[in-house]
Amino acid sequence: MTGLETGGERVGVYPGTFDPITLGHADIIRRGAKLVDKLIIGVTTNPSKNPLFTPDERMGMVKREVAALGIDNVEVVGFNALLMKFAQKQGATVILRGLRAVADFEYEYQMAGMNQQLNPNIETVFLMADVSLQPIASKLVKEIATFGGDIAKFVSPAVREDVVARIAANGLQGDY
């Protein structure tokens, strides 16, 4: 049964590490919020991604960026659990995932299949990133910034300031 069948609202979860949140993420949030009554941005931990920011810092960044979008049906929630358990706890019927390229699809398709086995009542919906934003990845943004490159085309001005400040505190790498 979906939330709509019971007279409730349709809740979607858009999970990610958002380290940092990019213009691509913001695009998916803006468009995804139109598909559900309530969109929960699930900011998760993933130590294997070598995070630049702490979970609390990422939560603050995402909240600030969502506020700047002016969308009122979006909530930002941190989690450190199995995605399907988190989604179920939130009352979600939809997992929202952004796709940039074929490589993303292969991985996301496998994850969607596993998630469906864990909870067949929660559907995965894929949104293609806007063509102009498809190459953007948080990992690449961090790498460019770490080596002194300009990331202004990939993140908001506020996120750029956060990243530049953190990289400066950590020390730039490489030959300039």
Buried (B, 14 or more C-beta within 10 A) or exposed (E): EEBEEEEBEBBBBBBBBBBBBBBBBBBBBBBBBEEBEBBBBBBBBEEEEEBBBEBEBBBBBBBBBBEEBEBEBBBBBBBEEEBBEBBBEBBBBBBBBBBBEEEBBEEBBEBBEEBBEEBEEBBBBBBBBBEEBBEBBBEBBBEBBBEEEEBEEBBBEBBBEBBBEBBEEEEEEEEE
